[in-house]
Amino acid sequence: MNLSMKWLQEFVKLDPMPLRDFAEAVTIAGSKVEEYHTEGENIDKVVVGKVLTITPHPDSDHLLICSVDTGAEEPIQIVTGAQNLKEGDLVPAALHGSTLPGGVKIKKGKLRGVESYGMMCSLSELELTVNDFPYAIEDGIFVLQEDCKPGDRIQDAIGLNDTQVEFEITSNRPDCFSVIGLAREVSATFENPLTLHTPQVKAGHGSCKEMLDVAIEAKDLCSVYSARIVKNVRVKPSPRWLRERLRVMGVRPINNIVDITNYVMLEYGQPMHAFDLRFIEQGKIRVRRAKDGETITTLDGVERKLQNSNLVIADAAKPVAVAGVMGGEYSGIMDDTQTIVFESACFDAASVRLTAKDLGMRTDSSSRFEKGLDPNNCLPALERACELVELLDAGDVLDAVLMDGNFSAEPRRIPLEADWINRFLGTDISTQQMEEILNRIGCVLEGDTVVIPTFRPDLEHKADIAEEIARFYGYNKIPSQTLGGGAQGQYSPRQKFDALVNSTLLALGLSEITTYSFISPKYYDKIRMPAESPLRQSVTISNPLGEDTSIMRTVALPSMLEILSRNYNNRNGAAALFELAREYIPTKPDELPTEKNVLVAGMYGNEADFFTAKGIVEELLNRLSVKDWDIAASSEEYSYHPGRCAVLTINGERLGVVGEIHPQVQENYEIDERVYCFSLDLDLLFCCTQADKHYTPLPKFPAVTRDLALLCSDDIPVLDLQKAIVRGAGKLLENVRLFDVYKGEQIESGKKSVAFSLILRSGEGTLNEEATNSVMKKVFQELEKIGALLRS
């Protein structure tokens, strides 16, 4: 919701203050300011200029040389190509060094050899349109008809100096979608008087009761419908003050009648509509449900098919407007309109919201109605519109108001329990201070009862009253205190563990997914699960949505492969995904299954390979401080490639598997490139995680490095060699790193050369040659036990 600060001053007089201070004060009081800016703040050194003389350019058929009085001691010379100028015209003159909207800089220069010391501006160059100044022309220099003189700032001369403040209004505060509603909030915040105007309509141009008949047929969807008729309508542009206010509020001026309805909607928060009476057949207005299949062409020129749940404003034969959303094409105001009907109604919020959604159209009107409006606001808004008609000489208002429905919404009453409020807020506010705050927001105190104004539908309980008192008393004045209930909330060790797993995988470039725990029995066939596997015994859903969601999964891998397949077949070139999933292992009949937490990940694309997947697992285990885990090649995993798969274990228990998906499985999922996955038992991983971190000081003594080139059988895993080195070196080994594996002509068939770099260090002193050789001797002994020798 935008707010004009000039318009606000009409209701609340504020002392001059920086906009930042205003925005901070109202935000703290609960009316959040998103941003603010002053019109014309991006315009600099543009003034009113008076064209003194116009002479043809000596070297051009279309350029003119103008002498322009800009309020300085001497006129300046400006060369222009515009042909709509005459001597004596007042124009916007951008001087040398000026800035226009969009950051355009104007500097002096030469046009066809003649000096030009500035530029005369058009409407578009000032980011204005003919809607803002109807007397101007769209293509050409903006010739001013305002009361101004040469040298005046253009912003002041044309009223381009208002300040727009944008508020974020919550959906439970429909009253704040209006200038008056925001004025109430500002008045309460700064404790300045609120001045509201009671509309006065003179009318006296005859009765309208014989011209129009109004009735509500769908009383459950429309509580109030009121109308007044204006004859001898004089459609013309609105005065500048009204156009300025609409512009700063973000509404485009059109003509005086349409502008009046928009003005009242912004001022009162009550959407209105004006009908051309000649298109209302038989002079009847009926608020009814649409007939199934009935159509209406709305003001935007689109024919829309209606259904019985849609509320419409209809005449004797057809719908003329979609209630609360938009009028029909023949309900608009035209240049030859003579008699109009102003309507002001209160429609059911849910009905308007659903209708706008059904028809695929959301308007300023529907966005207000769908939040629930005050029916007591209908008549004042209608009177205000007619008052503006008389003020702008836009027509002759007829006597009487045509209406149907219940105008008197009863105010809600809530007991004022000062002691409870103070306990609830943790404050010590006096009853008198509470009453003063409630009076400031429009509530009335009747003894110990708070009478809630009908424009505040959000105040329903005593907790709402406490909130109102808190926000105007000042949240910053309420002392901080510990919540009751004893123990303070904190993350459990398991929650911290899951968060670390999640953040680590995200940092490694994987994206998290969430899949359904319900799967199809066919998924087990797609991953090549053996028919006799106990994992095929799944929990069956008694009332599934379909076969695809008929059982609880015992393996999470199929769910991951389904997502990878979907990405691949949607031409996503690469994907790296993970899920903290849950598998459901059946126990006994009529008992809940065992829920097993697993981490499953999958990837494909240019950078995906076995070593990438294995490296991700290693880094995750390192971040979780999991020690003494083993990895060994395996050809027994039915879903994985028999030669590109490894099983991870820890303390003899299976931790998980990592590898390339079996080609047949890839084919089943219609993926034409290699896919790599891994799965880890999160429950076992959590038990093996070392959550406590211990500080290790920086080493005081230098390290000793040794490189080993070993010759061994090709079938000995490198990991076995590394474990042998670790056993032999003991506590003095700080790090061991593989840096080369070689097979070639210099190595006999069936053998391989493996090279490691060792770092040895003692925390008690510098290692000498004797201590180092002793360590290396033990390393060689351990290597010999598994058949590895030092390469000569």
C-alpha positions in Angstrom: 0.0 0.0 0.0 1.4 3.4 -1.1 0.8 6.5 1.0 1.1 10.1 -0.1 2.6 12.2 2.7 0.8 15.3 1.5 -2.5 13.4 1.6 -1.6 12.1 5.1 -1.2 15.6 6.4 -4.8 16.3 5.6 -5.7 13.9 8.4 -2.7 14.1 10.8 -0.5 17.1 11.1 3.0 16.0 11.7 6.0 18.2 12.6 8.8 18.2 10.1 11.1 15.2 10.6 13.4 13.1 8.5 11.6 10.4 6.5 13.9 7.8 8.1 12.6 8.8 11.6 9.0 8.6 10.4 9.5 5.2 8.8 11.3 3.8 11.9 8.6 5.0 14.3 5.6 3.6 12.4 7.5 0.3 11.7 8.2 -0.2 15.4 4.5 0.5 16.0 3.6 -2.4 13.7 3.0 -0.7 10.3 6.1 -1.9 8.4 7.6 0.5 5.9 9.1 -1.2 2.9 10.6 1.8 1.2 10.1 5.5 0.6 11.1 8.1 -2.0 10.3 11.6 -3.0 8.9 12.3 -6.5 11.4 14.1 -8.7 14.4 13.3 -6.4 16.3 12.0 -9.5 15.8 15.3 -11.3 18.4 18.0 -10.8 18.8 21.5 -12.2 15.7 21.4 -14.3 13.7 24.7 -14.0 10.9 26.5 -15.6 12.0 28.4 -18.7 10.2 31.0 -20.8 10.7 31.0 -24.6 11.6 34.6 -25.5 12.5 34.2 -29.2 12.5 31.5 -31.8 14.6 31.6 -35.0 15.3 29.0 -37.6 18.6 27.1 -37.6 20.8 28.4 -40.4 22.0 24.9 -41.3 18.9 22.8 -40.7 15.3 22.7 -41.9 13.8 21.2 -38.7 15.9 22.7 -35.9 15.0 25.9 -34.1 17.2 28.2 -32.0 15.4 29.4 -28.9 16.3 32.1 -26.4 15.1 30.9 -23.0 14.7 32.9 -19.8 15.6 30.5 -16.9 15.5 33.1 -14.1 19.2 33.8 -14.4 20.6 37.2 -15.3 21.0 36.3 -18.9 18.8 34.1 -21.1 20.4 30.9 -22.5 20.3 29.5 -26.0 18.8 26.1 -26.6 18.5 24.3 -29.9 15.5 22.1 -30.3 13.7 20.1 -33.0 10.3 20.4 -31.5 7.7 22.2 -33.6 5.0 22.8 -30.9 6.6 25.9 -29.4 5.8 29.6 -29.7 7.2 32.7 -28.1 6.0 33.2 -24.5 5.6 29.5 -23.7 6.7 28.1 -20.4 8.7 24.9 -20.6 10.8 22.6 -18.5 14.4 23.6 -19.2 17.2 21.2 -18.3 20.3 23.3 -17.8 24.0 22.4 -18.4 25.0 19.8 -15.8 21.4 18.7 -15.1 20.1 15.2 -14.4 16.9 13.6 -15.7 15.2 10.5 -14.6 17.2 7.3 -15.4 20.4 9.1 -14.7 20.5 11.0 -18.0 23.0 13.8 -17.9 22.5 17.0 -19.9 25.5 19.0 -21.0 26.1 21.9 -23.3 27.1 21.1 -26.9 26.7 22.0 -30.5 23.9 21.1 -32.9 24.9 21.6 -36.5 27.5 24.2 -35.4 25.2 26.2 -33.1 25.8 26.2 -29.3 23.0 24.7 -27.1 23.3 25.2 -23.4 20.6 22.8 -22.3 17.5 21.0 -23.4 13.7 21.6 -23.2 11.9 18.5 -21.9 8.9 16.5 -23.0 6.6 14.6 -20.7 8.3 11.3 -21.2 11.7 12.7 -20.3 10.3 13.6 -16.9 8.7 10.2 -16.6 5.2 11.7 -16.9 2.3 10.9 -19.3 -0.7 12.8 -20.8 -2.8 11.2 -18.0 -0.9 13.3 -15.5 -1.2 16.5 -17.6 -4.1 16.1 -20.1 -3.5 19.4 -21.7 0.0 18.5 -22.9 0.9 16.6 -26.0 2.6 13.2 -26.0 5.2 14.0 -28.7 6.7 17.3 -28.3 7.9 19.8 -25.6 5.8 19.9 -22.4 4.3 23.4 -22.6 3.3 24.4 -19.1 -0.1 25.8 -18.2 0.7 26.0 -14.5 1.0 29.1 -12.2 4.7 29.4 -12.2 7.6 31.7 -13.3 11.0 31.3 -15.0 13.6 29.9 -12.6 11.1 27.8 -10.4 12.2 24.2 -9.8 10.2 22.1 -12.2 9.2 19.7 -9.3 7.5 22.6 -7.4 6.0 24.0 -10.6 4.2 20.8 -11.6 3.6 19.3 -8.2 6.2 16.6 -8.7 7.4 16.8 -5.1 5.2 14.6 -3.0 6.7 11.7 -0.9 5.6 8.2 -1.4 5.9 5.7 1.5 5.3 2.0 0.7 3.8 0.0 3.6 3.7 -3.8 3.9 0.1 -4.5 5.1 -0.8 -7.8 6.6 -3.9 -9.5 5.4 -5.7 -9.2 8.8 -5.6 -5.4 8.6 -8.0 -4.5 5.7 -8.5 -1.0 7.3 -4.9 -0.1 6.6 -5.4 -0.5 2.8 -6.6 3.1 2.9 -5.2 6.5 3.6 -7.6 7.0 6.5 -6.6 3.6 8.0 -2.9 4.5 7.8 -3.7 7.9 9.2 -5.2 6.3 12.3 -2.0 4.3 12.7 0.2 7.4 12.3 -2.0 9.4 14.7 -1.8 6.7 17.4 2.0 6.3 16.8 2.9 10.0 17.2 -0.1 10.8 19.5 -1.2 13.6 17.2 -5.0 14.3 16.7 -6.8 12.6 13.9 -9.0 14.9 11.8 -11.6 13.0 9.8 -14.0 14.6 7.4 -17.8 13.9 7.3 -19.0 14.0 3.7 -21.7 16.6 3.0 -23.9 16.1 -0.1 -26.2 18.9 -1.2 -28.1 17.0 -3.9 -31.5 18.6 -4.5 -31.8 17.6 -8.2 -34.8 15.3 -7.9 -35.6 11.8 -6.7 -34.0 8.7 -8.1 -36.3 6.1 -6.7 -38.3 5.7 -9.9 -35.1 5.4 -12.0 -33.5 2.4 -10.3 -34.5 -0.6 -8.3 -31.9 -2.3 -6.1 -32.2 -5.7 -4.5 -29.9 -8.4 -3.0 -30.9 -11.9 -4.0 -27.8 -13.7 -2.6 -27.9 -12.2 0.9 -25.3 -14.7 2.2 -22.7 -13.3 -0.2 -23.6 -9.6 0.0 -24.5 -7.9 3.3 -24.9 -4.3 2.0 -25.6 -2.8 -1.4 -26.1 1.0 -1.8 -26.3 3.3 -4.8 -26.8 6.9 -5.7 -27.5 8.4 -9.1 -25.8 11.4 -10.8 -27.3 13.0 -13.8 -26.0 15.6 -16.3 -22.6 14.0 -16.0 -19.7 16.1 -17.3 -16.8 13.8 -18.1 -13.5 15.7 -18.2 -10.0 15.5 -16.7 -9.7 15.8 -12.9 -8.0 18.8 -11.3 -4.3 18.7 -10.8 -4.5 18.1 -7.0 -6.5 14.9 -7.5 -4.3 13.7 -10.3 -1.2 14.2 -8.2 -2.6 12.2 -5.3 -3.6 9.3 -7.6 -0.2 9.4 -9.3 1.8 9.2 -6.0 -0.5 6.4 -4.8 0.4 4.4 -8.0 -3.0 4.9 -9.8 -3.2 6.3 -13.3 -5.6 9.2 -13.7 -8.3 8.7 -16.4 -11.2 11.1 -16.1 -13.0 12.8 -13.3 -15.7 10.0 -12.7 -13.3 7.1 -12.8 -10.8 9.1 -10.7 -13.4 9.7 -8.1 -14.1 6.0 -7.6 -10.4 5.3 -7.4 -9.8 8.3 -5.0 -12.5 7.0 -2.6 -11.2 3.5 -2.7 -7.7 4.8 -1.7 -9.1 7.2 0.9 -11.7 5.0 2.5 -10.4 1.5 1.5 -13.9 0.9 0.0 -13.9 -0.2 -3.6 -16.6 1.5 -5.7 -17.9 1.3 -9.2 -19.8 3.6 -11.5 -22.3 2.3 -14.0 -23.7 4.0 -17.1 -27.5 4.0 -16.3 -28.5 3.6 -20.0 -26.9 0.1 -20.1 -28.9 -1.1 -17.0 -31.9 -2.8 -18.6 -35.3 -2.0 -17.1 -33.5 0.1 -14.4 -33.0 -3.0 -12.2 -29.9 -4.0 -10.3 -29.8 -7.5 -8.8 -27.0 -8.9 -6.7 -27.2 -12.6 -7.4 -25.3 -15.8 -8.2 -24.3 -16.3 -11.8 -26.1 -18.9 -13.8 -23.9 -21.8 -14.9 -22.5 -21.1 -18.4 -23.5 -17.4 -18.2 -20.8 -15.1 -19.8 -19.7 -11.5 -19.3 -17.2 -9.4 -21.2 -15.2 -7.5 -18.5 -13.7 -4.0 -18.9 -10.4 -5.5 -20.1 -12.2 -6.9 -23.2 -12.0 -10.6 -22.2 -15.1 -12.7 -22.3 -15.4 -14.8 -19.2 -17.5 -17.9 -18.5 -19.2 -17.8 -15.1 -20.4 -20.5 -12.8 -23.1 -20.6 -10.1 -20.5 -20.0 -7.3 -19.6 -16.6 -8.8 -21.4 -13.5 -7.5 -22.5 -10.9 -10.1 -24.2 -7.5 -10.3 -26.9 -8.0 -12.9 -29.6 -6.0 -14.6 -32.9 -7.5 -15.7 -31.3 -9.5 -18.5 -27.5 -10.0 -17.9 -24.6 -9.6 -15.6 -23.1 -6.1 -15.8 -20.2 -6.7 -13.3 -18.4 -9.4 -11.4 -19.1 -8.5 -7.8 -16.0 -7.1 -6.1 -13.7 -7.9 -9.0 -14.3 -5.9 -12.2 -17.2 -4.3 -14.2 -18.5 -5.4 -17.6 -17.6 -3.7 -20.8 -20.8 -1.7 -21.0 -20.5 -0.5 -17.4 -17.6 1.8 -18.0 -17.8 5.6 -18.2 -17.7 7.0 -21.8 -17.3 10.5 -23.1 -21.1 10.6 -23.9 -22.2 9.2 -20.6 -25.1 11.3 -19.2 -26.4 9.5 -16.1 -24.4 7.2 -13.8 -25.0 5.0 -10.8 -22.4 5.0 -8.0 -22.4 1.7 -6.1 -20.9 0.9 -2.7 -21.3 -2.6 -1.4 -19.9 -5.2 1.0 -19.3 -8.6 -0.5 -18.3 -11.8 1.2 -14.5 -12.0 1.3 -14.2 -15.7 0.5 -16.6 -15.4 -2.4 -14.6 -12.6 -4.0 -11.3 -14.4 -3.5 -12.6 -17.6 -5.1 -14.3 -15.8 -7.9 -11.1 -13.8 -8.7 -9.1 -17.1 -8.6 -11.7 -18.9 -10.9 -11.6 -16.2 -13.5 -7.8 -15.6 -13.3 -8.1 -12.0 -12.5 -7.0 -10.1 -9.4 -7.7 -6.4 -9.1 -7.2 -3.6 -6.6 -10.9 -4.1 -5.7 -10.7 -7.8 -5.2 -7.5 -7.6 -3.2 -9.4 -5.4 -0.7 -12.7 -7.3 -0.6 -11.0 -10.6 -0.1 -9.6 -9.4 3.2 -13.0 -8.6 4.7 -14.3 -5.0 4.7 -16.4 -3.0 7.2 -20.0 -2.8 6.0 -20.4 0.4 8.0 -17.9 2.0 5.6 -20.2 1.6 2.5 -22.4 4.6 3.1 -19.7 7.1 4.1 -17.7 6.1 1.0 -20.8 6.6 -1.3 -21.4 10.0 0.3 -17.8 11.0 -0.2 -18.0 10.1 -3.9 -21.1 12.2 -4.4 -19.5 15.0 -2.5 -16.5 14.9 -4.8 -18.9 15.0 -7.8 -20.3 18.3 -6.5 -16.8 19.6 -5.6 -15.4 18.8 -9.1 -18.6 20.0 -10.9 -18.8 16.5 -12.5 -22.6 16.2 -12.4 -25.9 16.8 -10.5 -26.5 14.4 -7.6 -30.0 13.2 -7.2 -31.7 12.9 -3.8 -32.0 9.7 -1.7 -29.8 6.6 -1.4 -31.0 3.3 -2.9 -30.0 0.4 -0.7 -30.6 -3.1 0.4 -29.1 -5.2 3.2 -28.0 -4.6 6.8 -25.9 -1.5 7.3 -25.4 -1.7 11.0 -22.6 -4.2 11.9 -22.4 -4.6 15.7 -19.1 -3.8 17.3 -17.3 -6.6 19.2 -16.9 -6.3 23.0 -13.9 -7.7 24.9 -13.2 -7.4 28.6 -10.2 -5.3 29.6 -8.2 -7.4 32.0 -5.3 -5.2 33.0 -3.7 -7.7 35.4 -3.8 -10.5 32.8 -2.3 -8.2 30.1 0.6 -7.3 32.4 1.3 -10.9 33.2 1.0 -11.8 29.5 3.4 -9.1 28.4 5.7 -9.1 31.4 5.0 -5.4 32.0 3.6 -3.0 34.7 1.4 -0.7 32.6 -1.3 1.1 34.5 -5.0 0.7 33.6 -5.2 4.4 32.8 -2.3 4.1 30.3 -3.9 1.1 28.7 -7.2 3.0 28.2 -5.3 5.9 26.7 -3.7 3.6 24.1 -7.0 2.0 23.3 -8.7 5.3 22.8 -5.9 6.3 20.4 -6.7 3.4 18.1 -10.4 4.1 18.0 -11.7 1.8 20.8 -14.3 3.0 23.3 -14.2 2.0 27.0 -17.5 1.2 28.7 -16.4 0.4 32.2 -14.1 -2.6 32.0 -15.3 -3.5 28.5 -13.5 -2.5 25.3 -15.9 -1.7 22.4 -14.0 -2.6 19.2 -14.7 -0.4 16.1 -16.1 -2.4 13.2 -13.2 -1.4 11.0 -10.9 -3.6 13.2 -11.9 -7.2 12.5 -8.5 -8.4 13.7 -9.3 -7.7 17.3 -11.1 -10.8 18.6 -9.5 -11.9 21.9 -7.9 -10.3 24.9 -4.5 -11.4 23.5 -5.2 -9.0 20.5 -5.9 -6.2 23.0 -2.6 -7.0 24.7 -0.8 -6.8 21.3 -2.3 -3.4 20.6 -1.2 -2.1 24.0 2.3 -3.6 23.5 3.0 -2.1 20.1 2.0 1.5 21.1 3.5 1.2 24.6 6.7 0.3 22.8 8.2 -3.2 22.2 11.5 -1.7 23.1 10.2 -0.8 26.6 9.1 -4.3 27.4 11.9 -6.0 29.4 13.4 -9.2 28.1 12.7 -12.3 30.2 13.2 -16.0 30.1 10.3 -18.1 28.9 8.6 -20.1 31.6 8.6 -23.9 31.7 12.1 -24.7 33.0 14.5 -26.1 30.3 15.4 -23.8 27.5 14.9 -25.0 23.9 18.0 -26.2 22.1 18.9 -28.6 19.3 19.3 -32.2 20.3 22.5 -34.1 19.4 20.7 -35.9 16.6 19.4 -32.6 15.2 22.9 -31.2 15.2 24.1 -34.3 13.5 21.5 -34.1 10.7 22.2 -30.4 10.2 25.9 -31.1 9.9 25.3 -33.8 7.3 23.0 -31.5 5.4 25.3 -28.5 5.4 28.3 -30.6 4.5 26.7 -32.1 1.4 25.3 -28.7 0.3 28.8 -27.3 0.6 30.1 -30.2 -1.5 27.8 -29.1 -4.3 24.8 -31.5 -3.9 21.2 -30.3 -3.8 18.7 -31.7 -1.3 15.5 -33.4 -2.4 12.5 -34.9 -0.5 10.6 -37.8 -1.9 7.6 -39.8 -0.9 8.0 -42.8 1.4 5.2 -44.5 -0.6 6.5 -46.4 -3.7 5.3 -49.0 -6.2 6.3 -52.7 -5.8 7.6 -52.5 -9.4 10.4 -50.2 -8.1 12.1 -53.3 -6.6 12.3 -55.0 -10.0 13.7 -51.8 -11.5 16.7 -51.9 -9.1 17.3 -55.7 -9.7 16.3 -56.7 -6.2 16.3 -60.6 -6.0 12.9 -62.2 -5.7 13.9 -63.9 -2.5 15.2 -60.7 -0.8 13.5 -60.1 2.6 13.5 -56.4 1.6 10.6 -57.1 -0.8 8.4 -57.7 2.3 7.0 -54.2 2.6 4.3 -52.5 4.7 1.2 -52.3 2.5 -0.9 -49.2 2.5 -4.6 -50.1 3.2 -6.1 -47.2 1.2 -3.4 -46.2 -1.3 -4.0 -43.4 -3.9 -2.9 -45.9 -6.5 -0.4 -48.7 -7.2 2.5 -46.2 -7.5 2.1 -45.4 -3.8 0.8 -48.7 -2.4 3.7 -49.8 -0.2 6.2 -48.2 2.2 9.8 -48.4 0.8 12.4 -50.7 2.4 15.1 -49.2 0.2 15.5 -45.5 -0.6 17.6 -45.9 -3.8 14.6 -46.2 -6.2 13.3 -42.9 -5.1 16.6 -41.2 -5.8 16.9 -42.9 -9.2 13.3 -41.7 -10.1 14.4 -38.1 -9.5 17.7 -38.5 -11.4 15.7 -40.1 -14.3 13.3 -37.2 -14.3 16.1 -34.6 -14.4 17.9 -36.5 -17.2 14.8 -36.9 -19.4 14.0 -33.2 -18.9 17.4 -32.5 -20.4 19.2 -31.3 -17.3 22.8 -31.9 -18.3 24.1 -32.8 -14.8 22.7 -33.4 -11.4 24.0 -34.1 -7.9 21.3 -34.8 -5.3 20.9 -36.2 -1.8 18.2 -37.0 0.6 18.0 -37.7 4.3 15.5 -40.5 3.8 13.7 -43.1 5.8 13.3 -46.7 5.1 10.5 -48.8 6.7 11.5 -52.4 7.7 8.5 -54.6 8.7 8.7 -56.4 12.0 5.8 -58.5 13.2 2.2 -58.5 11.8 0.1 -55.7 13.3 3.2 -53.9 14.6 4.7 -50.7 13.4 7.7 -51.1 11.2 11.3 -50.3 12.2 12.1 -46.9 10.7 15.7 -46.7 9.5 17.3 -43.3 8.7 19.6 -43.4 5.7 21.5 -41.0 3.5 21.1 -41.6 -0.2 22.8 -39.6 -2.9 23.1 -39.8 -6.7 24.8 -38.0 -9.5 25.4 -38.0 -13.2 27.1 -35.6 -15.7 30.6 -34.5 -16.8 32.1 -34.3 -13.3 30.5 -37.4 -11.9 32.6 -40.6 -11.5 33.3 -43.2 -8.8 36.1 -41.3 -7.2 34.0 -38.1 -6.9 31.3 -40.1 -5.1 33.8 -41.8 -2.9 35.5 -38.5 -2.2 32.2 -37.0 -1.0 31.7 -39.9 1.3 35.3 -39.5 2.7 34.9 -35.8 3.3 31.5 -36.4 5.0 33.0 -39.0 7.3 35.9 -36.6 8.0 33.6 -33.8 8.9 31.7 -36.1 11.2 35.0 -37.2 12.9 34.2 -40.9 12.1 37.3 -43.0 12.6 38.4 -46.6 11.8 36.1 -47.2 8.9 36.9 -49.6 6.1 36.1 -49.7 2.4 36.4 -52.8 0.2 35.5 -53.6 -3.4 32.3 -55.7 -3.8 30.6 -57.4 -6.6 27.6 -58.6 -4.6 25.5 -55.4 -4.7 22.7 -56.2 -7.2 21.9 -52.5 -8.0 25.5 -51.6 -8.6 28.1 -52.4 -11.3 30.0 -55.5 -10.1 33.4 -54.1 -10.9 32.8 -50.5 -9.8 31.4 -50.7 -6.3 32.6 -50.7 -2.8 31.1 -51.5 0.6 31.9 -49.4 3.7 32.1 -51.0 7.1 32.8 -49.7 10.6 33.7 -52.0 13.5 32.5 -54.9 11.4 29.1 -53.5 10.7 27.9 -52.5 7.3 27.9 -48.7 7.0 26.8 -48.3 3.4 27.7 -48.7 -0.3 29.2 -46.4 -3.0 29.5 -47.1 -6.7 28.3 -46.9 -10.2 24.7 -48.0 -10.9 24.3 -51.3 -12.8 23.9 -50.7 -16.6 20.6 -52.7 -16.5 19.3 -50.5 -13.7 20.3 -47.4 -15.7 18.4 -48.7 -18.7 15.3 -49.4 -16.5 15.3 -45.8 -15.5 16.0 -44.6 -19.1 19.3 -42.9 -18.3 21.8 -43.2 -21.1 24.9 -42.3 -19.1 26.7 -43.5 -16.1 25.1 -42.8 -12.7 26.9 -42.9 -9.4 25.2 -43.3 -6.0 26.0 -44.0 -2.4 23.9 -44.9 0.6 24.9 -44.7 4.3 23.2 -45.9 7.4 22.7 -42.6 9.3 21.7 -44.3 12.6 25.0 -46.2 12.7 26.9 -43.1 11.5 25.4 -41.1 14.3 26.6 -43.7 16.9 30.1 -43.5 15.5 30.4 -39.8 15.3 32.7 -38.1 17.7 30.8 -35.0 18.6 33.3 -33.7 21.2 36.2 -31.8 19.6 39.6 -31.6 21.3 42.1 -28.9 20.8 45.5 -29.9 19.5 48.3 -27.3 19.8 50.5 -26.5 17.0 53.6 -28.8 16.8 56.7 -27.5 18.5 59.2 -29.9 16.8 59.9 -30.4 13.1 58.6 -33.3 11.1 60.5 -36.0 9.2 59.2 -37.0 5.8 59.8 -40.3 4.0 58.7 -41.5 0.6 58.1 -45.2 0.0 57.8 -47.0 -3.4 56.4 -50.4 -2.8 56.1 -53.4 -5.1 53.2 -55.7 -4.5 50.7 -58.0 -6.2 48.1 -56.2 -8.3 45.2 -57.7 -6.3 46.3 -56.1 -3.0 44.1 -53.1 -2.3 45.9 -49.8 -1.7 43.9 -49.4 1.5 45.5 -52.5 2.9 48.9 -51.1 2.3 47.9 -47.8 4.0 46.6 -49.7 7.0 49.9 -51.7 7.3 51.8 -48.4 7.3 49.6 -47.0 10.0 50.0 -50.1 12.2 53.8 -50.0 11.8 54.4 -46.3 12.3 52.1 -46.1 15.4 51.7 -42.7 17.2 54.6 -41.1 15.4 52.7 -41.1 12.0 51.1 -37.7 11.5 50.0 -38.3 7.9 50.2 -40.8 5.1 49.3 -39.9 1.5 49.2 -42.0 -1.7 50.8 -40.1 -4.6 51.4 -42.7 -7.3 50.3 -46.1 -8.6 52.2 -47.4 -11.6 51.9 -50.4 -13.9 54.0 -50.7 -17.0 56.9 -52.3 -18.9 59.3 -51.9 -16.0 56.9 -53.7 -13.6 56.5 -57.5 -14.0 53.1 -58.7 -15.1 50.6 -59.1 -12.2 52.4 -56.5 -10.1 52.1 -52.8 -9.4 54.2 -50.0 -7.9 52.5 -48.0 -5.2 54.1 -44.8 -3.7 53.3 -43.2 -0.3 54.5 -40.1 1.4 54.8 -40.3 5.2 55.1 -37.5 7.7 56.5 -38.5 11.1 56.6 -36.2 14.1 57.1 -36.5 17.9 55.5 -34.2 20.4 58.4 -34.8 22.8 61.3 -33.8 20.7 63.0 -33.8 17.3 63.2 -37.3 15.7 66.8 -38.4 15.1 67.9 -40.8 12.5 67.9 -43.8 14.8 64.3 -43.2 15.9 63.2 -42.7 12.4 64.9 -45.8 11.1 63.3 -47.8 14.0 59.8 -46.6 12.9 60.5 -47.4 9.3 61.7 -50.9 10.2 58.4 -51.6 11.8 56.5 -50.3 8.8 58.5 -52.6 6.5 57.7 -55.5 8.7 54.0 -54.9 8.5 54.1 -54.4 4.8 56.0 -57.7 4.3 53.2 -59.5 6.2 50.8 -58.7 3.4 53.2 -59.3 0.6 54.5 -55.7 -0.2 58.3 -55.1 -0.6 60.3 -51.9 -1.0 60.9 -51.4 -4.7 64.5 -51.5 -5.6 
